[in-house]
Amino acid sequence: MEIFQTADFTKQLRKFPKDSLRLYMVQEKRFRENLRDPRLHMKKLQGLDGVYSFRVTRLYRVLFYFQSSDAVVFFAIGHRKDVYR
């Protein structure tokens, strides 16, 4: 699985809490290895066509969409109360 990151995502990742950054790396590895891993808590978002999210921690989420069958684009990462806006 190829993962692309938008410029906004990269900027948000630089501001991401350092203690949660390691957990993001673990979840990204799980994502690459198996999209269906239940530890990701991945779900399709309602009202946003083709947009999905997965958990980094209980508080943080990554938003993404499928660019093709073997490529995804991460476009947002942040606190769950803010990232869906």
Backbone as JSON, one array per atom type, in Angstrom:
{
  "sequence": "MEIFQTADFTKQLRKFPKDSLRLYMVQEKRFRENLRDPRLHMKKLQGLDGVYSFRVTRLYRVLFYFQSSDAVVFFAIGHRKDVYR",
  "N": [[0.85, -1.18, 0.0], [0.68, 2.09, -0.97], [1.32, 5.22, 0.47], [0.39, 8.53, 0.41], [0.99, 11.89, 1.44], [-0.64, 14.91, 2.12], [0.35, 18.39, 1.89], [-0.78, 19.87, 3.96], [-1.32, 17.82, 5.8], [1.28, 16.99, 6.46], [2.21, 19.31, 7.69], [0.46, 19.4, 9.9], [1.27, 17.07, 11.15], [3.84, 17.7, 11.99], [3.23, 19.35, 14.1], [2.06, 17.64, 15.81], [1.48, 16.01, 18.96], [4.39, 14.97, 20.64], [4.52, 12.69, 22.28], [2.51, 11.11, 21.24], [3.29, 10.66, 18.69], [4.91, 8.4, 18.23], [3.01, 6.39, 18.53], [1.42, 6.99, 16.35], [3.17, 6.19, 14.29], [3.24, 3.43, 14.73], [0.56, 2.75, 14.21], [0.4, 3.54, 11.53], [2.11, 1.69, 10.35], [0.68, -0.68, 10.86], [-1.53, -0.1, 9.28], [-0.38, -0.1, 6.7], [0.31, -2.8, 6.51], [-2.07, -4.26, 6.92], [-5.13, -3.35, 6.07], [-7.52, -4.04, 7.23], [-7.08, -4.47, 9.9], [-8.29, -4.79, 13.11], [-7.42, -3.2, 15.21], [-7.03, -0.7, 14.23], [-9.45, 0.59, 14.13], [-10.88, 1.54, 11.91], [-13.07, 3.5, 9.92], [-15.71, 4.4, 7.65], [-16.58, 7.69, 6.86], [-19.61, 9.38, 7.45], [-21.49, 11.42, 5.25], [-19.32, 12.48, 3.98], [-18.06, 11.87, 1.02], [-16.35, 8.99, 0.24], [-14.39, 9.29, 2.22], [-12.37, 8.26, 4.92], [-11.5, 7.25, 8.3], [-9.01, 6.54, 10.8], [-7.98, 5.42, 14.06], [-5.43, 6.91, 16.0], [-4.81, 7.29, 18.68], [-6.99, 7.14, 21.54], [-7.85, 9.74, 21.4], [-6.93, 10.93, 19.03], [-7.13, 11.17, 15.43], [-6.68, 10.0, 12.03], [-7.43, 11.2, 8.86], [-8.34, 10.06, 5.64], [-8.34, 9.19, 2.1], [-9.0, 6.91, -0.62], [-6.88, 6.84, -3.31], [-6.37, 5.17, -5.41], [-6.68, 1.63, -6.04], [-4.45, 0.68, -4.73], [-3.3, 2.81, -3.4], [-3.33, 5.45, -1.04], [-4.35, 8.63, 0.34], [-3.32, 10.54, 2.94], [-4.82, 13.16, 4.58], [-5.45, 14.66, 6.82], [-4.72, 15.03, 10.29], [-5.36, 14.87, 13.71], [-6.84, 16.05, 16.82], [-9.81, 14.44, 17.83], [-12.04, 16.07, 18.22], [-11.56, 18.24, 16.63], [-10.61, 17.46, 14.08], [-12.56, 16.59, 12.29], [-13.82, 18.81, 11.31]],
  "CA": [[0.0, 0.0, 0.0], [1.43, 3.33, -1.05], [0.67, 6.28, 1.23], [0.8, 9.89, 0.09], [0.58, 12.85, 2.46], [-0.79, 16.28, 1.62], [1.18, 19.38, 2.58], [-1.46, 20.18, 5.22], [-1.11, 16.7, 6.7], [2.67, 17.06, 6.92], [2.28, 20.43, 8.63], [-0.22, 18.98, 11.12], [2.08, 16.02, 11.77], [4.95, 18.37, 12.68], [2.69, 19.93, 15.34], [1.43, 16.55, 16.55], [2.15, 15.78, 20.25], [5.52, 14.04, 20.51], [4.23, 11.42, 22.94], [1.59, 10.34, 20.4], [3.91, 10.45, 17.38], [5.33, 7.0, 18.16], [1.79, 5.61, 18.33], [1.04, 7.2, 14.95], [4.04, 5.36, 13.47], [2.78, 2.05, 14.92], [-0.7, 2.6, 13.5], [0.66, 3.63, 10.09], [2.67, 0.39, 9.97], [-0.45, -1.62, 10.83], [-2.33, 0.29, 8.12], [0.33, -0.59, 5.51], [0.33, -4.26, 6.51], [-3.41, -4.85, 6.86], [-6.17, -2.32, 6.22], [-8.64, -4.56, 8.01], [-6.66, -4.72, 11.28], [-9.29, -4.2, 14.0], [-6.81, -2.22, 16.12], [-7.08, 0.62, 13.6], [-10.79, 1.18, 14.31], [-11.12, 2.29, 10.69], [-14.47, 3.59, 9.54], [-16.08, 5.33, 6.59], [-17.28, 8.82, 7.46], [-20.89, 9.72, 6.85], [-21.6, 12.78, 4.75], [-18.12, 12.83, 3.23], [-17.96, 10.79, 0.03], [-15.06, 8.33, 0.08], [-13.42, 9.67, 3.26], [-12.28, 7.3, 6.01], [-10.63, 7.64, 9.4], [-8.57, 5.5, 11.73], [-7.51, 5.94, 15.35], [-4.03, 6.88, 16.43], [-5.05, 7.01, 20.1], [-8.41, 7.39, 21.8], [-8.16, 11.14, 21.13], [-6.44, 11.44, 17.74], [-7.56, 10.46, 14.23], [-6.13, 10.32, 10.72], [-8.43, 11.16, 7.8], [-7.72, 9.69, 4.37], [-9.19, 8.67, 1.03], [-8.32, 6.02, -1.55], [-6.58, 7.45, -4.6], [-6.55, 4.03, -6.31], [-6.83, 0.41, -5.25], [-3.25, 0.42, -3.94], [-2.72, 4.07, -2.92], [-4.2, 6.3, -0.23], [-3.84, 9.97, 0.64], [-3.6, 11.06, 4.28], [-4.96, 14.61, 4.42], [-5.64, 15.37, 8.09], [-4.45, 14.32, 11.54], [-5.6, 15.79, 14.81], [-7.75, 15.68, 17.9], [-11.1, 14.03, 17.26], [-13.03, 17.15, 18.27], [-11.2, 19.24, 15.63], [-10.19, 16.95, 12.78], [-13.7, 16.38, 11.4], [-14.36, 20.11, 10.89]],
  "C": [[0.89, 1.24, 0.0], [0.64, 4.44, -0.36], [1.27, 7.62, 0.82], [0.28, 10.79, 1.21], [0.47, 14.23, 1.83], [0.13, 17.2, 2.42], [0.55, 19.75, 3.93], [-1.25, 19.07, 6.25], [0.29, 16.75, 7.3], [2.85, 18.17, 7.94], [1.63, 20.06, 9.97], [0.6, 17.94, 11.88], [3.26, 16.62, 12.53], [4.5, 18.96, 14.02], [2.07, 18.88, 16.26], [2.19, 16.32, 17.87], [3.21, 14.68, 20.14], [5.25, 12.69, 21.17], [3.29, 10.53, 22.13], [2.18, 10.03, 19.03], [4.36, 9.0, 17.19], [4.12, 6.1, 17.89], [1.27, 5.78, 16.91], [1.86, 6.29, 14.04], [3.62, 3.88, 13.55], [1.51, 1.82, 14.12], [-0.5, 2.69, 11.98], [1.24, 2.31, 9.58], [1.57, -0.66, 9.88], [-1.31, -1.37, 9.59], [-1.7, -0.25, 6.84], [0.23, -2.1, 5.38], [-1.05, -4.87, 6.32], [-4.46, -3.77, 7.12], [-7.3, -2.76, 7.14], [-8.27, -4.86, 9.47], [-7.65, -4.03, 12.23], [-8.73, -3.16, 14.97], [-6.78, -0.82, 15.53], [-8.4, 1.34, 13.87], [-11.12, 2.07, 13.11], [-12.62, 2.33, 10.39], [-14.65, 4.61, 8.41], [-16.89, 6.45, 7.23], [-18.56, 9.13, 6.71], [-20.88, 11.17, 6.39], [-20.39, 13.26, 3.97], [-17.83, 11.66, 2.29], [-16.53, 10.26, -0.08], [-14.0, 8.67, 1.11], [-13.53, 8.68, 4.42], [-11.42, 7.88, 7.12], [-10.13, 6.39, 10.11], [-7.98, 6.17, 12.96], [-6.0, 5.87, 15.45], [-4.02, 6.55, 17.92], [-6.55, 7.21, 20.31], [-8.81, 8.8, 21.4], [-7.82, 11.61, 19.72], [-6.83, 10.53, 16.58], [-6.76, 10.9, 13.02], [-7.27, 10.19, 9.72], [-7.71, 10.89, 6.48], [-8.77, 9.29, 3.36], [-8.34, 7.81, 0.12], [-8.14, 6.74, -2.87], [-6.75, 6.41, -5.7], [-6.64, 2.79, -5.43], [-5.6, 0.11, -4.38], [-2.56, 1.69, -3.44], [-3.77, 4.86, -2.15], [-3.52, 7.64, 0.01], [-4.29, 10.33, 2.05], [-3.69, 12.58, 4.14], [-5.21, 15.36, 5.71], [-5.29, 14.44, 9.25], [-4.68, 15.32, 12.66], [-6.53, 15.21, 15.85], [-9.13, 15.42, 17.31], [-12.14, 15.14, 17.29], [-12.78, 18.2, 17.18], [-11.04, 18.7, 14.22], [-11.35, 16.79, 11.8], [-14.29, 17.68, 10.87], [-13.82, 20.53, 9.56]]
}
